[in-house]
């Protein structure tokens, strides 16, 4: 069975964040880093070369595939700040309506700038997702 490409590394989160060239992206990434640390209670780790992740959980699918992944994370991509909301969005429709300007993928939230969203709503969304993943997979706090 193929191993998941996105794995924790020993790279420095601080160096990664400080190395973000665009000042606004760097500011936004550091703000999201503070929110995710506060919500998860976990220290940040680099997952691959460009994702900052918090905590982890072990999953086992019906197919037998299993692995470990972060509870929450983000990546300051060129087009948008990408936040990984591991519970997905279907259970958070009310919050999503109040969040502000964003787009989504299956479990990715794309935000151009944090100025476009309500930070209290964003923090609540992250908290609910982390709680849902911890309940479903028994992830430690």
C-alpha positions as CSV (number, residue, x, y, z in Angstrom):
1,X,0.0,0.0,0.0
2,X,1.4,3.4,-1.0
3,X,2.6,5.6,1.9
4,X,1.0,9.1,2.2
5,X,3.3,11.7,0.8
6,X,2.5,14.3,3.4
7,X,4.5,13.4,6.5
8,X,5.8,15.3,9.5
9,X,9.4,16.6,9.0
10,X,12.0,18.0,11.4
11,X,12.1,21.3,9.5
12,X,11.7,24.5,11.4
13,X,8.2,26.0,11.4
14,X,9.6,29.4,12.5
15,X,12.1,29.5,9.6
16,X,9.4,28.5,7.2
17,X,7.0,31.2,8.3
18,X,9.8,33.8,8.6
19,X,10.8,32.9,5.0
20,X,7.5,33.8,3.5
21,X,8.4,36.7,1.2
22,X,5.1,38.5,0.9
23,X,4.5,40.5,4.0
24,X,0.7,40.1,4.1
25,X,0.9,36.4,3.5
26,X,3.6,36.1,6.3
27,X,1.4,38.1,8.7
28,X,-1.7,36.0,7.8
29,X,0.2,32.8,8.2
30,X,1.5,33.7,11.6
31,X,-2.0,34.8,12.7
32,X,-3.4,31.4,11.6
33,X,-0.5,29.6,13.3
34,X,-1.4,31.3,16.6
35,X,-5.1,30.4,16.2
36,X,-4.4,26.8,15.4
37,X,-1.9,26.4,18.3
38,X,-4.5,27.9,20.7
39,X,-7.4,25.7,19.4
40,X,-5.5,22.4,19.2
41,X,-3.2,22.9,22.2
42,X,-0.5,21.3,20.0
43,X,2.8,22.6,18.9
44,X,3.3,23.2,15.1
45,X,5.2,20.8,12.9
46,X,6.1,21.0,9.3
47,X,4.3,18.4,7.2
48,X,6.2,18.1,4.0
49,X,7.9,21.2,2.8
50,X,5.0,23.7,2.9
51,X,2.3,22.7,5.3
52,X,2.2,23.6,9.0
53,X,0.2,21.0,10.9
54,X,-1.0,20.7,14.5
55,X,-1.6,17.4,16.3
56,X,-2.3,14.1,14.6
57,X,-4.8,11.3,14.4
58,X,-4.7,7.8,13.2
59,X,-7.4,6.8,10.6
60,X,-8.4,3.4,9.3
61,X,-10.7,3.3,6.3
62,X,-13.2,0.5,5.4
63,X,-10.8,-0.3,2.5
64,X,-8.1,-1.2,5.0
65,X,-6.0,1.9,4.2
66,X,-4.7,3.5,7.3
67,X,-2.3,6.3,8.3
68,X,-1.7,9.3,10.4
69,X,-2.6,12.9,9.5
70,X,-2.7,16.3,11.1
71,X,-5.7,17.5,13.1
72,X,-5.5,20.9,11.5
73,X,-3.1,22.7,9.3
74,X,-2.4,25.4,6.8
75,X,-0.2,26.3,3.9
76,X,0.5,29.8,2.6
77,X,0.1,29.0,-1.1
78,X,0.7,31.5,-3.9
79,X,-3.0,31.9,-4.8
80,X,-4.5,31.7,-1.4
81,X,-4.0,30.7,2.2
82,X,-5.1,27.1,2.4
83,X,-6.5,25.8,5.7
84,X,-7.0,22.1,6.2
85,X,-10.3,21.6,7.9
86,X,-10.2,17.8,8.3
87,X,-13.8,17.3,9.2
88,X,-14.9,18.9,5.9
89,X,-17.6,21.5,5.7
90,X,-21.0,19.8,5.5
91,X,-21.5,19.9,9.3
92,X,-20.6,23.6,9.5
93,X,-23.0,25.3,7.0
94,X,-24.1,28.0,9.4
95,X,-20.5,29.0,10.2
96,X,-19.6,29.0,6.6
97,X,-22.3,31.5,5.8
98,X,-20.9,33.8,8.4
99,X,-17.2,33.3,7.6
100,X,-16.7,35.9,4.8
101,X,-15.2,35.6,1.4
102,X,-13.7,32.1,0.8
103,X,-13.8,29.0,-1.4
104,X,-13.6,25.4,-0.5
105,X,-12.5,22.0,-1.7
106,X,-13.2,18.7,0.0
107,X,-11.4,19.7,3.3
108,X,-9.5,22.8,2.1
109,X,-10.6,26.3,2.9
110,X,-9.1,28.9,0.6
111,X,-8.8,32.5,1.8
112,X,-7.1,35.2,-0.2
113,X,-6.4,37.3,3.0
114,X,-7.5,37.1,6.6
115,X,-9.0,40.6,6.1
116,X,-11.7,38.8,4.0
117,X,-13.0,36.6,6.9
118,X,-14.4,36.9,10.4
119,X,-11.5,35.6,12.6
120,X,-13.8,34.6,15.4
121,X,-15.9,32.5,13.0
122,X,-12.7,31.0,11.5
123,X,-11.5,30.0,15.0
124,X,-14.8,28.4,15.8
125,X,-14.7,26.5,12.5
126,X,-11.2,25.2,13.3
127,X,-12.3,24.3,16.8
128,X,-15.4,22.4,15.7
129,X,-13.4,20.5,13.1
130,X,-10.7,19.5,15.6
131,X,-13.3,18.4,18.1
132,X,-15.1,16.3,15.4
133,X,-11.9,14.6,14.3
134,X,-10.9,13.9,17.9
135,X,-14.4,12.4,18.6
136,X,-14.3,10.3,15.5
137,X,-10.8,9.0,15.7
138,X,-10.0,9.3,19.3
139,X,-7.1,11.6,18.8
140,X,-5.4,12.6,22.0
141,X,-5.5,16.1,23.3
